[in-house]
Structures are given as structure tokens and as C-alpha cells.
Amino acid sequence: MRFKRSDLGAIAIAALFPAVLSYIVFVGWGLQHHEGTPLLGIVSSNLAIGGGIVAYLMRYVTHRRTFGIIAALLGLCFLGVVEMQYAGADHGWAATTLKWLGVVLFLALNAVLLWDVLAVAVNPYFVRRDERHGAGS
């Protein structure tokens, strides 16, 4: 398999996604000061595997603008929640709304990714397989 110019985004995601997601998890759960324990390595390696899978699936994303907009909004929700945590206003209705909006945006991001993978990768495979079986009959 050869890399194309359109794969640069997936390569960037494979490189940055695990680090950013690790930072989000560590800050969100207050795990920054667990140096010397296996917790950080275990969490980081699991997130790196997830980052690799997302990077692989990015090859099939055709709605890149929609995916980028949802990801940017999700990032803004995260920054808003972190800022409210630092300000001590984490238990108000605004923080709860931002958290729920983040969950909905995360689900929308997964839906866009799944839809594109099904439409661009899985469906053409089945169409070609059916054509092959139909020509052989």
C-alpha cells in the first residue's frame, strides 16, 4: 500500500491523537503526578492503540470538513470544561451542559467516521464480491 497526499491527515492523527488524549485523561482524572507507576504507561499504550485505529480509519473519511468541525467543537467543549474546573464552577448547569454537549459531539464524531467507513470501505467490498459471485454463476 502506498501513501497518498490525502493520508497526511491520518499520519498526523496517528502521531498526535494518543498524546492529546492521554493529556485529556490525565488532566481530567488528576493523574499527572503518578510518576513511576505503571498506570501512565498502561493508559498511554491503550490510547495509542486507539489512535492507530482512528488513523487507519481516517483513510476512508470523505466528509473531512464535517469531521473537522465536530472535532473542533469537541475540543472547545473540553477546554471549556477544564477552564470551569480550574475556576471552581464545575458543578453548575453550564458545566453540565458542556459535558453533555461533549458526549453528543463525541457520538456524532463516531457516527461520521462509522458512516464513511461503511460507505467507502465496506459497501464497495460487498458490491465487488457480489459482482464476482454473479459473474461466476
C-alpha positions as CSV (number, residue, x, y, z in Angstrom):
1,M,0.0,0.0,0.0
2,R,1.4,3.4,-1.0
3,F,0.8,6.6,0.9
4,K,-1.0,9.4,-0.8
5,R,-1.2,13.1,0.0
6,S,-4.6,12.5,1.5
7,D,-3.0,10.2,4.1
8,L,-1.1,13.1,5.7
9,G,-4.0,13.9,8.0
10,A,-4.2,10.3,9.2
11,I,-0.5,10.3,9.8
12,A,-0.8,13.5,11.9
13,I,-3.7,12.0,13.8
14,A,-1.7,8.8,14.5
15,A,1.1,11.0,15.9
16,L,-0.9,13.5,17.9
17,F,-4.1,11.7,18.9
18,P,-2.6,9.5,21.6
19,A,-0.6,12.3,23.2
20,V,-3.6,14.7,23.3
21,L,-6.0,12.0,24.5
22,S,-3.5,11.0,27.2
23,Y,-3.3,14.6,28.3
24,I,-7.1,14.9,28.4
25,V,-7.4,11.7,30.5
26,F,-4.6,12.6,32.9
27,V,-5.8,16.2,33.5
28,G,-9.5,15.1,33.7
29,W,-8.7,12.5,36.4
30,G,-5.9,14.3,38.1
31,L,-3.3,11.6,37.2
32,Q,-0.4,13.9,36.3
33,H,1.6,13.1,39.4
34,H,1.7,9.3,39.1
35,E,5.3,9.2,38.0
36,G,7.0,5.8,38.4
37,T,3.8,3.8,38.4
38,P,2.7,1.6,35.6
39,L,-0.6,3.5,35.3
40,L,0.6,6.1,32.9
41,G,2.2,3.6,30.6
42,I,-0.8,1.4,30.5
43,V,-3.2,4.2,29.8
44,S,-0.9,5.7,27.2
45,S,-0.4,2.4,25.3
46,N,-4.2,1.8,25.2
47,L,-4.8,5.3,23.9
48,A,-2.0,4.8,21.3
49,I,-3.7,1.7,20.0
50,G,-7.0,3.7,19.7
51,G,-5.1,6.4,17.9
52,G,-3.7,3.9,15.4
53,I,-7.1,2.6,14.7
54,V,-8.6,6.1,14.2
55,A,-5.6,7.0,11.9
56,Y,-6.3,3.8,9.8
57,L,-10.0,4.6,9.6
58,M,-9.2,8.3,8.6
59,R,-8.2,6.9,5.2
60,Y,-11.9,6.3,4.4
61,V,-13.3,9.6,5.7
62,T,-14.9,11.5,2.9
63,H,-16.7,14.1,5.0
64,R,-13.4,15.7,6.2
65,R,-14.9,19.1,6.8
66,T,-17.8,17.8,8.9
67,F,-15.3,15.6,10.9
68,G,-13.0,18.6,11.5
69,I,-15.8,20.9,12.6
70,I,-17.2,18.3,15.0
71,A,-13.7,17.6,16.4
72,A,-13.0,21.3,16.8
73,L,-16.3,21.9,18.7
74,L,-15.5,18.9,20.9
75,G,-12.1,20.4,21.6
76,L,-13.7,23.7,22.6
77,C,-16.1,21.8,24.9
78,F,-13.1,20.1,26.5
79,L,-11.3,23.4,27.0
80,G,-14.5,25.0,28.5
81,V,-14.9,22.2,31.0
82,V,-11.2,22.3,32.0
83,E,-11.4,26.1,32.4
84,M,-14.6,25.7,34.6
85,Q,-12.8,23.1,36.7
86,Y,-9.9,25.5,37.3
87,A,-12.4,28.3,38.1
88,G,-14.2,26.1,40.6
89,A,-17.5,26.3,38.7
90,D,-17.6,22.6,37.8
91,H,-21.0,21.8,39.3
92,G,-23.2,24.4,37.7
93,W,-25.6,24.0,34.9
94,A,-23.2,25.5,32.3
95,A,-20.5,22.9,33.1
96,T,-23.1,20.1,32.9
97,T,-24.4,21.4,29.6
98,L,-20.8,21.5,28.2
99,K,-20.2,17.9,29.4
100,W,-23.4,16.6,27.8
101,L,-22.6,18.6,24.6
102,G,-19.2,17.0,24.6
103,V,-20.7,13.5,24.8
104,V,-23.1,14.2,22.0
105,L,-20.3,15.7,19.8
106,F,-18.2,12.6,20.5
107,L,-21.0,10.3,19.4
108,A,-21.5,12.4,16.3
109,L,-17.8,12.2,15.5
110,N,-18.0,8.4,15.8
111,A,-21.2,8.3,13.7
112,V,-19.5,10.3,10.9
113,L,-16.5,8.0,11.0
114,L,-18.6,4.9,11.0
115,W,-20.8,6.1,8.2
116,D,-17.9,6.9,6.0
117,V,-16.1,3.6,6.7
118,L,-19.3,1.7,5.8
119,A,-20.0,3.7,2.7
120,V,-16.4,3.9,1.3
121,A,-14.7,0.7,2.5
122,V,-17.2,-1.9,3.4
123,N,-20.0,-1.4,0.9
124,P,-17.7,-1.4,-2.2
125,Y,-16.2,-4.6,-1.0
126,F,-19.5,-6.3,-0.8
127,V,-20.6,-4.9,-4.2
128,R,-17.4,-6.3,-5.9
129,R,-17.9,-9.6,-4.1
130,D,-21.5,-9.8,-5.4
131,E,-20.4,-9.0,-8.9
132,R,-17.7,-11.7,-8.7
133,H,-20.2,-14.2,-7.5
134,G,-22.7,-13.1,-10.1
135,A,-20.2,-13.4,-13.0
136,G,-19.2,-16.9,-11.8
137,S,-22.8,-18.3,-11.7
